[in-house]
Amino acid sequence: MIVGLGTGRTARRGIIALGDRVRQEKLSITCVPTSDRAEALACEHGLSVVDFATTEKVDYLFDGADEVDAKLRMLKGAGGAVTRERMVAWASEHCVYMVQDRKVAENLGTNATLSIAVMAFGLASIRAELHRCGLTGVVRRTMDGELFVTDNGNLILDMRLEPDVNVEEIADLLNSIPGVIDHGLFLEEADELLIESDDGSVRKLERT
C-alpha cells in the first residue's frame, strides 16, 4: 500500500502513529511525503519513503487542514506545502483530513487566512492583481523576519477572505493568474473528514 503523508502538526501525529503501527504489525507500506519535513519525520519513525516523481497512484492520503466547513471544503497552507499536498491528493484514491473541532467554521476564512504560493519573479504584479480583486494580506515571513520559502522555492501570500466571498470563484481566479503556483482552497479533495473534540472523541463526515 502507498500512503500519502500530509504536512503540519496534525499530520505529524498521524505519521508518528503510522510508524508505530508499521513496527508493531509488520505492515507493508510505502509512503509519499508532501514536504521535506514530513519526509524527515517519516524516516525518523522507520517508514519507507518513495519519491512521488516515480509514483503514479497513491492508495490513501491523510493530512490536516487549517479550517473546514460542513461541505468538506477546506483552507490549507499554514505549513507552506499546498502545492505538493494538492498534487498528492490529486493522485490519491482516498483522501482523509483530520482537524480539531475548533477548526470547523460556517464560512471559510473565519479564523484562518488563504495561503497562496507564488513565484517570487512575479510577486509585485500578482499582489497588485489580487488587490484589484479584493484580496489583501501579507507576504509570509519566518520568525527571524526572513521571507518564507517553500520546498519548491516559492513565496507564500497570506490573504484575508471576506465572510460572504464565493470561494469557488476565488479558486477559479487564482487558477487563472500566471505565477500563482497553487493556493489553500481545497474544495473537492476531501473524501472523509475526521473531527476531534476536546474530550478526544472523533466524529466523521463523508462526501456523499
ZAZADO-260229 format. One record per residue (C-alpha): x negated, y negated, z; residue in three letters. Coordinates in steps of 0.001 Angstrom, whole numbers, padded with zeros to 6 digits, always signed. Example, Ala and Ser with C-alpha at 12.3 -4.5 7.8 and 13.67 -1.06 7.14 Angstrom:
! residues 2
-012300+004500+007800ALA;-013670+001060+007140SER;
! end
This chain:
! residues 208
+000000+000000+000000MET;-001220-003510-000828ILE;-000251-006151+001735VAL;-000465-009925+001279GLY;-001747-011815+004313LEU;-000474-015316+004932GLY;-002344-018258+006434THR;-001655-020103+009686GLY;-001025-019402+013358ARG;+001970-017124+012879THR;+000315-015179+010073ALA;-002737-014841+012323ARG;-000605-012975+014861ARG;+000594-010668+012080GLY;-002931-009981+010821ILE;-004150-009044+014294ILE;-001120-006792+014862ALA;-001597-005139+011466LEU;-005250-004473+012249GLY;-004203-002752+015490ASP;-001663-000566+013667ARG;-004108+000414+010948VAL;-006627+001569+013563ARG;-004094+003368+015748GLN;-002031+005014+012989GLU;-004780+005504+010391LYS;-002734+003633+007775LEU;-003986+003415+004199SER;-003629-000295+003489ILE;-005481-002766+001301THR;-004995-006477+001950CYS;-004885-009597-000211VAL;-005610-012713+001923PRO;-004224-016111+000928THR;-007181-018088+002302SER;-010795-017747+003302ASP;-009714-017967+006965ARG;-007203-015135+006552ALA;-009862-013043+004827GLU;-012381-013590+007619ALA;-009786-012679+010253LEU;-008721-009565+008345ALA;-012314-008349+008068CYS;-012893-009105+011743GLU;-009999-006782+012612HIS;-011064-003961+010348GLY;-008691-004487+007452LEU;-009777-003578+003932SER;-009670-006626+001651VAL;-009401-006763-002139VAL;-009828-009744-004469ASP;-006481-010999-005760PHE;-008130-011670-009126ALA;-008193-007896-009679THR;-004737-007195-008221THR;-001672-007074-010468GLU;+001043-006464-007863LYS;+001371-006747-004090VAL;+003818-004474-002275ASP;+004561-006600+000763TYR;+003659-010106+001926LEU;+004020-011566+005397PHE;+003435-015234+006105ASP;+004618-018112+008266GLY;+006356-021403+007455ALA;+006424-024932+008838ASP;+010196-025356+008558GLU;+013129-023294+007235VAL;+016848-023756+006665ASP;+019822-021403+006614ALA;+019405-020852+002856LYS;+015922-019370+003411LEU;+014322-022420+001816ARG;+011011-023361+003392MET;+008397-026045+003837LEU;+004851-024672+003921LYS;+001362-026104+003728GLY;+000175-027004+007221ALA;-002659-024527+006718GLY;-003582-026054+003361GLY;-003193-022801+001396ALA;+000017-023419-000578VAL;-001464-022559-003978THR;-002773-019141-003015ARG;+000275-018475-000842GLU;+002572-019187-003786ARG;+000555-017012-006157MET;+000508-014015-003843VAL;+004227-014439-003087ALA;+004944-014532-006826TRP;+003116-011233-007285ALA;+004744-009569-004252SER;+007631-007117-004362GLU;+008926-008173-000941HIS;+008161-011388+000963CYS;+008775-011748+004697VAL;+008272-015032+006553TYR;+008037-015355+010315MET;+008900-018516+012263VAL;+009776-019628+015754GLN;+013324-020771+016401ASP;+012270-024419+016766ARG;+011229-024443+013094LYS;+014795-023847+011875VAL;+016382-027114+010694ALA;+019556-028185+008973GLU;+017562-030213+006438ASN;+014001-029582+005268LEU;+011762-032434+006321GLY;+013421-032956+009705THR;+010312-032047+011685ASN;+007736-031201+009004ALA;+006152-033003+006077THR;+005902-031907+002462LEU;+002358-030807+001619SER;+001232-031420-001969ILE;-002055-030041-003306ALA;-003569-032356-005923VAL;-006751-032672-007947MET;-008993-035358-006493ALA;-009623-036542-010079PHE;-006070-037929-010331GLY;-005426-038913-006722LEU;-004555-042608-007217ALA;-002284-042100-010226SER;-000494-039154-008598ILE;+000122-041101-005380ARG;+001452-044041-007391ALA;+003877-041784-009282GLU;+005075-040145-006089LEU;+005607-043566-004523HIS;+007692-044643-007526ARG;+009808-041534-006946CYS;+010356-042396-003283GLY;+007759-040118-001695LEU;+005362-041768+000726THR;+002706-040338+003001GLY;-000992-039918+003581VAL;-003987-038002+002318VAL;-004764-035267+004836ARG;-007981-035584+006799ARG;-009805-033357+009246THR;-010191-034115+012946MET;-013564-035665+012061ASP;-011921-038093+009646GLY;-013212-036352+006532GLU;-010929-035556+003597LEU;-009340-032132+003995PHE;-010369-029971+001040VAL;-008589-026700+000249THR;-010299-023406-000588ASP;-009705-024271-004243ASN;-011321-027702-003911GLY;-008121-029755-003941ASN;-006841-032518-001662LEU;-003577-032429+000295ILE;-000980-035205+000430LEU;+001432-035007+003376ASP;+004657-036730+002338MET;+007874-037526+004184ARG;+011197-036136+002971LEU;+014383-038143+003492GLU;+017282-036221+005123PRO;+019560-036433+002077ASP;+016938-035589-000557VAL;+017630-032894-003158ASN;+014713-030532-002610VAL;+015297-028700-005888GLU;+014938-031975-007792GLU;+011800-032869-005835ILE;+010292-029466-006634ALA;+011046-029928-010341ASP;+009490-033406-010239LEU;+006303-032161-008615LEU;+006032-029297-011076ASN;+006084-031830-013920SER;+003283-034133-012719ILE;-000168-033397-014194PRO;-002745-032967-011447GLY;-000256-031675-008893VAL;-001574-028162-008354ILE;+001198-026946-006052ASP;+003420-028041-003182HIS;+005033-026781+000010GLY;+008617-026405-001229LEU;+009110-022641-001221PHE;+012759-022473-002162LEU;+013202-018955-003507GLU;+010201-016964-002251GLU;+011664-015550+000975ALA;+013379-012171+000769ASP;+013542-011946+004534GLU;+013153-014387+007413LEU;+012253-013294+010952LEU;+013081-015909+013598ILE;+011580-015561+017073GLU;+013411-017069+020060SER;+011758-018337+023227ASP;+012667-015107+025040ASP;+010753-013046+022446GLY;+013809-011649+020697SER;+013849-011731+016886VAL;+016763-012204+014526ARG;+016625-011523+010817LYS;+018049-013392+007837LEU;+018002-011750+004403GLU;+018562-013174+000961ARG;+021883-011979-000422THR;
! end
